[in-house]
Each structure stands twice: as structure tokens, then as C-alpha cells.
Amino acid sequence: MATTSDMSLQAIKRLPGRRFDHVFFTSMIVIMLGTVFLGFARSYYLAGVYNALPLTPILHIHGAVFSLWMLVLLTQTVLVSAKRVDLHRKLGMAGFVLACFMLPLGLLATADSVGRASYLNHPPDLLAFTVVPFTSISLFAVLIAFAYRARKDSTTHKRLVVLAMSSPMVAGIARWPFPRLLHNTEHATLVSFLFLAALALYDLWSTHKLHRATLWGSLLVVVVEGTRGFIGNTEPWHAFARWMQSLNL
């Protein structure tokens, strides 16, 4: 007669586990690529088709580096699926270098855009709005740093990468050509939480528990993005935003 522990062990063995990781994480990156392309198609990727306003050099550099990072990320997931972990690790260093460039480029791109205030449609409080791109790129930097640190633990590493990418998705979603999302940061942020929800649901389906990286990383993203509106309306932040504006002079 099977004991309770034997039955529990058999139940665990029947769980999907990591067998579908390559499908799930590759699909997540592809969806994120589509999210970015749809959001920036009119102003960047297909700018010539839509007669978009010309971009400044820093925005071109920022867009090129971010796009290259997304392509490297997709290549990385494909390499893992193809069991070419050796190439994945070699390319990973190049990806980490690109990620390091994205923090200062994000800051400079924010300063440039705020200084011109053209694509933002002049929100009521431009200084307060700067907290959105700044916190997005900062969350990306922090989570990518932890992902790099956990690069030898693949289950943690891949989850931290997805969590790191969820925050910059807000910029793309807020440019989708849909009335409830276009230039609506609050709604775009809520939609970006679907990436966190998908990761949590995959954990629960595949292992019946939340991975610690999913739990704590998601909590960090939700807390920061949930409180940045309050931070953006404070005078200390306005002073910091004015300094960012001065970088564009």
C-alpha cells in the first residue's frame, strides 16, 4: 500500500517542471518584442512610413541599443532551446555590456524628451512624469544585475530577466494606438503586470509553487511602480527632474 509520502512524490513527478521552460520563456520574449514594435512602430521602426518627427541623436542611439538588446535576448532564449549553452554564455557577456549602457542612455533619453516635451503631448505635470521612465530603467538595471549574479542558476536567471523586461514594456504599451492606453501610463502599467501574472501562473502550473525570484521580483516591481506617482509629485523629485532637464541644454 502506497504511503502518503509516496503519493506526494508521484504527484510531484507528474508536474510539468522545467520541461516547457523553453516554450514559455521564448514565447514571453517574442511577445515583449511584439509589444515594443507595436508601441514604437509609428515613431521609430516605421517612422518613414508614418512621416514621424525626426529623432535626436541620443534617441536614435537609445532606440538602437534597446532594439539590439531585445534581439540578443531572443537569440539567447533560442540558443538555450537548441541546447547551445556554450554560445549562450559567451553571448551573455555582450548582452550584459549592452544592459550596462541602457541605464545612462535611458537617463539621457529621458532628459532629451523632457526637454523637448514633444512626444509626451505636454502632460499636466511634466516634472512629475519623469519618474515613470526613470523608475522603469532603474528597475531594469537592478533586476538585470541580480540576473547576471544568478547566471549559474538558470531557473532564477531567466525569471529575473523577464521581470527586468516587464517594466520597460510600459513605454511601449503606452504608445499602442488604442484610446485607453495611448499616453495613459497608469493603464499601461496595469497591462504590463500581465507579464508578472503570466510568470506566476507558469510557476504554479509547472511546480505548484512560486519561485522566490518571481515572488520577490514581482513584489519589487509592483511596489515601485505603484508608489512612483506619489514620488513624482514631491518637490525633491521635481528638483531632480529639473536637473535632468538641464542635461539637455
N, C-alpha and C positions, 0 to 999 in steps of 0.2 A: 504494500500500500504506500502510495507516494505521500511524503510528508509535506507540510506547508512550505518549508524552505525549498524543497524540490520543485513544487508547483510554481513558486515565485521565480526560481531560476529559469524554468522553462518559459515562463511569461516574458522574462527579460530577453531570452534568446529569440523570441518571436518578434521583438520590436525591430523596426527598420534599422535603427542605429545609424551608422555613417554610410550605409550602402547608397543612399541617394544624395549625399552631400554634393557631389559634382554636378548633379542636375539642379539642385536647389540654388547653390551659390552662383553657378554660371547664369541661371535664369535671373537672379537678383541683379547681377551686374549688367546684363543685357537690358533689363527694364530700366535701370538707372541711366544707361546710355540713351535709351529712348526718351526718358524724362528730360535729360539735358538737351538733346537735339530738338525736341518739340518746343522747349522753352526758348532756346536761343536761335532757332532756325531763321526767324524774321530779322533779327538784329545782328547775327553773326554768320552762321553756317550758310544761309541762303540770302545774305544781305543784298547781293546784286540782283536777285530775282525780285525782292520786295522794295528795292530802292531805299534801303535803310540809310540812316545818317552815318557819316564816316566815323570810325572809331579812332580814339587817340592811340599813340604807340603803346602806352602801358596797358590799355585794354586789349590790344592785339596780342601782346606778349602773355598777359594773364590768360586769355582765351586759348592761345596755342598750348601753353604749358598744361592747363587743366585738361584740354582735349587729349593731349599726349598721355597724360596720367591715366585717363579713362581707358585709352587703348592699351596701355601697358597692363592695367588691371584686368582687362578682358583677356589679354594674352596669358597672363599669369593663371587665371582660372582654367583656361583651355589646356595649358601645359600640365597642370595638376591632373586634369581629367585624362590626359594622354599618358599619365604616369612618367612624365619627364620632370621629375622633381629637381634633378640636377640643373636643368636650364631655368626652372622656376626660381631657384635660389640665386643663380647668377643675375638674372634679370631683376630680382628683388632689390638688389643694391641700387640699380639705376632708378627703380621706382621710388625708393626711399629718398634719393637725392632730389628727384622731382618734387616729392611731397615737402621736402625742406624748403624749396623755393616758393611753394604756394602760399606760405604764411606771409612773408614780406610782400609778395606780389598781390595777395588779397588785400592787404592794408593799403598799398599804393593805389590799387584799382578802386577801392572804396573812396579814398581821398580824391581821386580824379573825378569819379562820378558825382560825388557830393559837391565838389567844387563847381561842376558844370550843371548838375541837377536837371539834366535834360530827360534822360530815360525814366526818371522817377515820377514824372508828372507833378513835380513840386508838391510833395506831401505836406500836410499842415505843419508838422514839426520835423524839418529835415535833420536837425541835430539829433533828435531822439531816434530817428530811423537808422542812423549809422550803427546802432547797437546790433541790428539784425545781421548784416554781412560780417561784422567783426566777430560776433559770437559764433557764427557759423564756421568761419575759417579757423577760429581758435579751438572749437570743439573738434574739428577735423584734425588739427595739429596734435592735440592731446591724445586722442584715440589712436591715431596712426603711430604715435610714439610708443604707446603701450602695445600696439600690434607688432611693431618692429621688435620690441623687447620680448614678446611671446612668439617669435617666429619659429622656434623649435617645437612649439606646442600648436599643431595645426588647427585643432578644434577651437582653441581660444583665438588664434591669429585671424582666421577667416571671419569669425564673428565680429571682432573688433574692427576689421576693415569695412565690413558692411555698415556697422554702426557709425564709423567715421564718415562714410559717404552719405549717410541719411541727412545730415544737417545741411551740407551744400545743395542738396536737392531742392531746398526751399526756394532758392533763387530761380531755378528752372521752372518749378511748379507755379510760382507767382508770375510767370510770363506766358503760361499756357493761354491760348486765345479763347478762354471761357469766362463769361461775366463774373461768376462768383469767385474766380481765382485770380484773374488778371489784376496785378498790383495790389492784391489783398494778402498781405503777409500772414495774418492770423489764420486765414483759411488754408493757405499754402502750407503752413507749419503743421496744421492738423492732418492734412493729406500726407505729409512726409512721415508722420507717425505710423502710417500703414507699413512702412518698411520695418519698423520696430515690431509691430504686431505680427508681421509675416515671419520674422525671425523667431519670435517667442512661440508662435504656433508650430513652427517646424521643430523646435526643440521638444515641445510637449508631445508632438506626434511621433517623433523618431526615438526619443528616450524617456518620455513621460516625466521629464523634469526640465526646469530652466537651467541652461548653462550659466555659470556665475558671470561670464563676460556679457551674456545677453542681459542678465538681471541688472548688474551694476552699471553697464554702459548705457542701457536704455534709461535707467533712472537719472544718470548724469545728463543725458540729452534732454529729457522731459523737464527736469528742474531748471536747467539753464535757459532753455527756450521758453519755459513757462514764466520765468521771472524777468526776462530781459526787457519786457515792456516797461516794467517798473523802474529798472535800472536806467533805461534810456531817457526817462523823464526827470532824472536827477541833475542838479547843477554840476556835480563833479563829472558826470558823463558828458554834459554839454561842453565843458571846458576841454575834455579830451577830444571831442568831435571838432571843436574849433582848431585844435592843434592838427588834426588830420586834414582839415581843410587847408591849413597853411602849407601842407606838403605839396599842394597842387599849384602853389604860386610860382 
